[in-house]
Amino acid sequence: MNQNKHNPRRQFLKSTAAAAIGAAALTIPAQAKAKPAKKEPFIRKNATILLQGDSITDAGRNRKRGDIANDPRHLGTGYAFNIAARLLSDRPNDNLKFFNRGNSGWKVPQLADSWDRNCIAIKPDVLSIMIGVNDYWHTVAFGRKFKGTVKTYERDYRALLKRTVKELPGIKLLICEPYALRCGKHVNDSWFPTFDQYRAVSKKMADEFGALFVPFQSMFEKASKDTPLDFWARDGIHPSGPGAQLMALEWLKVVNAG
Amino acid sequence: MNQNKHNPRRQFLKSTAAAAIGAAALTIPAQAKAKPAKKEPFIRKNATILLQGDSITDAGRNRKRGDIANDPRHLGTGYAFNIAARLLSDRPNDNLKFFNRGNSGWKVPQLADSWDRNCIAIKPDVLSIMIGVNDYWHTVAFGRKFKGTVKTYERDYRALLKRTVKELPGIKLLICEPYALRCGKHVNDSWFPTFDQYRAVSKKMADEFGALFVPFQSMFEKASKDTPLDFWARDGIHPSGPGAQLMALEWLKVVNAG
């Protein structure tokens, strides 16, 4: 759609420039000089940004400071911190408010159970969700207790998102891909290809809800061409400091392009 | 000194280029093409980087993880974390090792008392120190108990640095300027100009020991032209998330230029 929008304009600029050159004009017509209207940024001024997810988002955040937007301890030591640090220092006058509500070990059902408190009440303008690795992992680790499947993951994730867009009309969504790296103690070959189906569901959700999609799996695989995977996440799941920074940069890249 | 070194080369390149143009040469002589030798970076491959200081460096670091280089929790949620995150993700294959040994409330005497354990034993290749705000502040807050002056600060700081370069020959030093911002509950007009003398001592130490100097006071003052000081450090001392990120970017700028 953007392409259709932009092509006529580019065409117009070309013709105008050609005409100007043909007439050896010394001044460029005002229309040709005018820049295309500046795109509204995905994260607007005064936005409240909520980061939701599991331990990767949690990253040791201090729950006592959970109500203080932008508090560094509250943000933990993961990609949420890195994203907030970057955007707040780049845009100090835009009154951005970051909240982290990641919870170690959580899956879609726990998000759903606490969604009123941990999402709706916060009234985010932008919601970033990274959920899914435990939805698969716990079928392996706690198989008897947890009966989830990729089908329940999809069903529950969709229900959560439907509820979100209904209760918070106009909300902007980012869906972060759950990833699993074949290194360290947690992830082994038995995870695949089943785990890939969870990744595919997260992409499907992004498409269905018009959300931006942050492709963490391919990002880490690309990074591993030069640097071993376990540098980015020693156990294959939880990112190291540089792994979290890489995730933040990818997130920001997607947001800037969005 | 750098200027003297570089000028003759620039002069040489100019003449060579002129000669080449004069002769309408199609190939550029190899000498003119050769780039100046790449400068050795201040932080080399395999470097151990130690960040030392008070609460601003500490930033809630998890002491239980103090022996694990680069562990995000160990690094706290301040500028040390931001610096490490950035350099480790930018240079994943350089085997950099970051340690944070900042301690809330500390002054030069406490650094000196624990220096064997908290610096010498770590054998850093690069040492960044940010100390001084408590050396002044505690003369106000705990005047009866703490008898420090700007003279003892200078004397003890110099002794610490002398010991450091003696015991760790070849170490590279960064001295970070202590700062105090006139906003929030801690800093008021009575701090000045006395506190400025502590800042001046830190600069003097940098000059005496050939250290890089990170000018945090002027950095924050510059940032406050567009954004109120208390956005960067609510109480005038402890940086907010964006304040810490600003400090990290300044630190990296100084290191890259060094």
Interface residues (C-beta under 8 A of the other chain):
Chain A: A59 G60 N62 N70 D71 P72 R73 L75 G76 T77 G78 F81 N82 A84 A85 R86 L88 S89 P92 N93 A223 D226 T227 F231 W232 S240 G241 P242 G243 A244 Q245 L246 L249
Chain B: A59 G60 N62 N70 D71 P72 R73 L75 G76 T77 G78 F81 N82 A84 A85 R86 L88 S89 P92 N93 A223 D226 T227 F231 W232 S240 G241 P242 G243 A244 Q245 L246 L249
